[in-house]
């Protein structure tokens, strides 16, 4: 039985701008094992955000194969893709993406509402997730009443409350100071050590080194390991 949770083969993505064709992903192949922690690093415009959107089933590609936890992603309907995103993937963004008028607890509950889970179960799961990230006492606070690090912890609680197989982190420390960044990375590492698969985009090589594997992307091409 395979432990591959992500298997990508020969994926290509182009954008057409007038007469110009921009090759954003060039024949990309990548396998990620269950419980792995990989960081994807590359300069602005290298294709890493497009690649992350593709892994997260937010964007489609022109050709290739993508098997996500046994599902052939490129053959699925939009409704099935939404279901897979909600159940199998937790998203952590640089800007937190919290709704300002909702409390920390209500923000964490949101993905569970879309899953059709009962209000009682939602409350239990959301509180457990906030406790895991160390914010049990802040559940009634609005995002504006929380520091940047606390807001990111709420966002991480929201990402894990559906118990996803995979965490996709897009510059998770990009808006934080150095000390807070270390705290958030320690939290993400602990979630990985519990068995979650983590795929993280970052421009910061010190952050990237926290992962088990470093994948570089340049001009839409993947390279394994540190740069020579």
C-alpha positions, 0 to 999 in steps of 0.5 A: 500500500502506497503512502503517497498523498500527492503525486504530480506528473508532467504538469504544465500551465501556460497563460496567454497574454496577447500574442505572448505565451507565458509558461508558468509550470513546466513539466513539473513532477513531484511526489509527497509522502504522507507525513512529509513536510516540504517547503517550496522556495523561489523568487517572485514570479517563479510560479510558486503561487500558481503551483500552490493554487494547483495543489490546493485544487484552486486552479486547473492546469493544461496537462499532466496528472495529479493524484491527491490521496487517491483522487484523480484531481484533473478529472473531477467536477467543481463540486467534487473539488470543493468537497475535497478542498474542504475535507482534505486540505487546510489552508494557512495564508500570509494575511490570515484571511479572518473575517473581521466581524466574527470572533476567533471561535466563529472564524474557526467554525466556518469550514465546519459550517460548509461541511454540514456539521451540527452546531454542537459538534462545530463548537466542540471542534472549534474550541479544541482547535483553539486550545491546541494553538494556545488561544482557549482564553481568546475565543470571543476576541475579534481579529482586531483585538488580537496580535498578528501572531494570535491572528495566525494561530486562529487561522491555523486553528481554522485550518486544522478543525476539519482534521485535514490530511494536508496543510498548505501554508502560503508564506505563513510567517510573511507578515510576522516579526522574527520571534513570532515567526519562530513560534508559528513555525514551531506550531506548524512543525508540531502539527507535522509531527502529529502526522499531518502532511505540510506543503509550505511556500516561503521566500525565507530560506531560514523558514524553509530549513524547518521543513524535511525537504526543500524544493526550489522553483525557478521559471516554472521548473522544480529542483530538489534540495538547496541551491548550489 
